[in-house]
């Protein structure tokens, strides 16, 4: 949960003039960045291609020619490899703040940087499982020596039946959005979309240059003293009542609905409005009554009284979370999997979760981080934590299958340290692992305190606390991390980071964290692991 006090709101918080609910399939925001920032990003791109005779492999052999027959043809890379990293970070921060204010959503992926020159194109597709909205921010020149590159978004509705008796073409069938400089385009990821073929100069400076990614729901956010968990659980309760009362409409309803509540100091809801209402029904019916009932029920809530008013942003995802946010239920087996060491098996008991190190609180308050809904393990998922190309490069450094090996991953390890707020001195060296057709057997990451060798671990930092696992690829089938005793199975996706606490509130090992990796059906699956101890080591750790 995100509980923000007044001090947590940045001085340069994005102010949104248009607060009307987003009901259209796309939105255009011109002059998104301050002019100086937009110009600096463009200047960074131009500097990258300056003096082509002086280009070196380490600085310029970084573009991925992404060619998928009948689907994609363009160049893509991690933006920090081309643009000034501080400016990319500033863009992502501003977009994250804008997404909260305008959409009530907090999960914004790290962007990709893409370049389209003559012949590059994206054919129609959708990204229903990748996010709620796609974003495209353009650094393209308005006076470029090329044509095309517009974002294509098909019209909503049944295009066949809408034109049975009248002709239609062009804008009657699709929207075309020019990639104008400093323009942000947002569209519903469920909508068929693409990019018109670029024609003209081969000079990259005249191409279509965009930062792009996805925006999805995260944890609710409350600004003010009212308890975020109370607000979130109360709203979800009212939504459940509304779904039950409108079962006929709810059975095939799907889409994001985000609510903005103003809560008086007394706890009464002064107002509730929808920032996003993209709820649709598969049958084509009108979901309006369902949405209206949700708004009415939420407006009747009353929370605990506090000294000041609050503002709350609560995402309501009709139809459930995205697939990569949804833990898969694990079928009940004849008996739980015991951890590898007998002494740890006795720790399979339900114990209050939590930690004294503040990591869980930091993760819960971080934008783009979602808590995994599981009552037996304290776990979080961070979608889009690392660029898929960077993940692929890391995967190539991993040696034999099913054997952890040291891996040179200082940059991503430092980013994980910063996300958790952990002292790097408490971290074990990052390890790489490639998993094949046999999977990986059940294991625990915490150290067995009853094992005689545990005394030797005191000088190495004591007990293990948190584990961070970065998925370096997306297996075609298999490769899920299974916490069988906790009833939790997580699908891997390239660039997603899974973090869990190996201990419970009292600092004792949590036996429910025993985990295994299921067999990979095709090829192999690679991960990067970063584990932490209670304190820094006083002697070198073995690698």
C-alpha positions, 0 to 999 in steps of 0.5 A, spaced: 500 500 500 502 507 498 501 511 504 503 518 502 504 524 507 504 531 504 512 531 505 512 525 500 508 529 494 514 532 490 514 540 489 514 539 481 508 534 482 505 534 475 498 538 475 493 535 470 488 540 467 483 535 464 480 530 469 474 528 465 474 520 465 478 517 460 473 513 456 476 513 449 480 508 447 486 513 446 489 520 449 493 525 446 498 529 451 502 535 447 508 538 450 508 533 455 515 535 458 518 542 459 521 544 452 528 544 455 527 537 457 524 534 451 530 538 447 535 535 451 533 528 450 532 530 443 539 532 443 542 526 446 539 522 441 542 526 435 549 526 439 549 519 439 549 519 431 554 524 431 561 523 428 559 516 425 566 515 423 568 515 430 563 510 432 565 504 437 562 497 438 562 498 445 557 505 444 554 503 438 553 496 437 547 496 441 541 496 437 536 490 436 533 489 429 527 487 431 524 483 425 518 478 426 515 476 419 508 480 418 508 483 424 514 487 426 520 491 423 524 496 427 530 498 431 530 497 439 534 498 445 535 500 452 534 508 452 540 509 457 544 506 452 543 512 447 540 518 451 543 521 458 540 516 463 538 522 468 534 525 463 531 518 462 530 517 469 526 524 469 522 522 464 520 516 467 519 519 474 514 524 470 510 519 467 509 515 473 507 522 477 502 523 471 499 516 470 497 517 478 494 524 477 491 522 470 489 515 470 490 513 478 495 508 476 502 507 479 505 501 475 509 504 469 514 500 465 521 502 464 521 505 457 524 502 450 527 506 445 525 505 438 527 507 431 524 507 425 527 508 418 525 507 411 521 500 411 520 500 418 513 498 420 508 495 426 502 491 423 496 491 427 496 487 434 494 488 441 497 487 448 491 485 452 496 481 457 502 486 457 498 492 460 492 496 461 495 502 457 500 503 452 504 509 452 508 512 446 512 518 447 515 522 441 522 525 440 521 525 432 522 531 428 516 535 426 519 537 419 523 530 418 524 528 411 520 522 412 512 520 412 508 515 415 510 513 422 503 514 425 500 510 431 494 506 428 488 505 433 482 501 430 475 504 431 471 501 437 465 497 435 463 492 430 466 495 424 463 490 419 456 491 422 457 499 423 458 499 415 453 494 412 449 500 408 454 505 408 461 506 405 467 507 410 474 508 409 480 511 413 478 515 419 472 511 419 475 505 420 482 507 424 485 513 428 492 515 425 496 519 431 502 523 428 508 522 432 509 529 433 515 532 437 514 532 445 507 528 444 505 523 449 500 518 446 496 513 450 492 507 448 488 502 451 492 495 450 486 491 448 485 495 442 488 493 435 494 498 434 500 498 430 505 503 426 504 505 419 510 504 414 516 509 414 518 511 407 523 516 406 530 518 408 535 513 411 538 518 416 536 516 423 535 523 425 529 523 420 526 517 423 520 516 428 524 516 435 519 514 441 520 512 448 514 506 449 512 501 454 506 500 458 502 502 464 498 498 469 495 498 476 499 497 482 497 498 489 492 504 491 495 510 494 492 515 499 495 522 500 493 524 507 492 520 514 487 515 513 489 508 513 491 506 506 489 498 507 482 500 510 480 504 504 483 499 499 479 493 503 473 497 504 472 499 496 474 492 494 468 490 499 463 495 495 466 493 488 464 485 490 457 487 492 456 491 486 458 485 482 454 480 485 448 485 485 449 486 477 451 479 476 448 479 469 452 485 467 459 483 471 459 476 468 462 478 461 465 485 463 472 487 463 477 493 463 480 498 468 476 502 472 480 507 477 477 511 482 479 518 486 476 519 493 476 525 497 475 523 504 473 528 509 477 528 516 470 525 519 471 519 515 466 521 510 467 520 502 466 527 500 466 525 493 468 519 488 470 520 481 472 515 475 479 517 472 479 511 467 472 508 465 474 503 460 470 497 462 466 493 456 462 487 455 464 482 451 457 481 449 457 488 447 452 490 452 452 497 456 456 496 463 454 503 465 449 500 470 455 496 473 459 502 474 454 507 476 452 502 482 460 501 484 460 509 484 454 509 488 456 504 493 463 507 494 460 514 495 456 511 501 463 509 505 465 512 511 472 511 514 475 512 521 476 519 523 482 523 522 485 530 523 485 532 516 482 530 509 485 525 505 485 523 497 485 516 495 486 513 488 484 506 488 484 501 481 478 497 480 480 492 475 473 488 472 475 481 470 481 480 474 488 482 474 493 481 468 496 474 467 503 476 469 500 479 476 495 473 477 498 468 482 496 461 479 492 457 484 496 450 485 492 444 485 491 441 492 496 435 493 496 429 498 501 432 502 505 439 503 512 439 500 517 439 506 523 443 506 530 439 504 532 439 511 528 436 516 529 441 522 526 446 517 520 442 516 517 444 523 517 451 521 511 450 516 506 454 520 502 460 519 505 466 522 504 473 522 508 476 516 513 482 516 520 484 518 524 489 522 528 492 516 523 496 513 524 493 506 517 491 505 514 498 507 519 501 502 517 496 496 509 497 498 510 505 497 514 504 491 511 505 484 511 500 479 511 495 485 505 490 486 504 486 493 503 478 491 496 476 494 499 471 498 497 470 506 503 465 507 509 469 504 511 476 504 512 477 496 512 483 491 513 483 483 516 488 479 514 488 472 519 491 467 524 492 472 530 490 467 530 491 459 529 484 455 535 486 451 539 487 458 536 480 460 538 477 454 545 479 455 546 477 462 543 470 460 548 469 455 553 470 461 551 464 465 554 457 464 552 450 465 544 448 466 542 447 473 548 450 477 548 457 480 554 461 478 557 467 479 555 473 474 558 479 472 551 484 473 553 490 478 549 495 474 542 491 475 545 488 482 545 495 484 538 497 482 536 491 486 539 494 492 537 501 491 529 498 490 530 494 497 534 499 500 539 494 503 546 495 504 550 492 498 555 490 504 549 485 506 548 482 499 551 475 496 554 476 490 549 475 484 548 468 481 546 466 475 542 460 473 540 456 467 534 451 468 532 446 463 528 440 462 529 437 469 527 443 472 530 445 479 528 441 485 525 444 492 529 448 496 530 453 501 534 460 501 534 461 509 539 457 513 537 452 517 539 454 524 539 447 527 545 445 522 552 445 525 554 449 520 550 455 521 555 457 527 560 458 521 555 463 518 555 468 523 562 472 520 558 471 513 552 476 515 548 471 519 541 469 516 539 470 509 533 475 509 530 477 502 531 473 495 530 477 489 530 473 482 530 477 476 527 473 470 531 473 464 527 470 459 520 468 458 519 460 457 514 458 451 512 453 457 514 451 464 519 454 468 514 457 473 517 458 480 512 454 485 511 455 492 507 449 493 506 449 501 503 456 500 499 455 494 503 460 489 505 459 482 509 465 479 509 465 471 516 468 469 516 474 464 523 477 461 525 483 465 520 482 471 523 482 478 520 477 484 522 479 491 520 475 497 522 475 505 525 468 507 523 470 514 517 472 518 515 477 523 519 475 529 525 473 525 524 466 524 525 462 518 519 462 514 518 454 512 513 456 506 518 459 502 520 452 500 520 453 492 522 449 486 522 451 479 518 447 474 521 443 468 522 448 462 518 444 456 522 447 450 529 450 451 532 453 457 530 458 462 535 463 465 534 467 472 539 472 476 538 471 484 540 476 489 540 474 496 541 478 502 543 477 509 542 480 516 548 484 516 555 485 512 560 480 512 566 480 516 570 476 512 570 474 504 564 470 502 566 464 498 564 465 490 
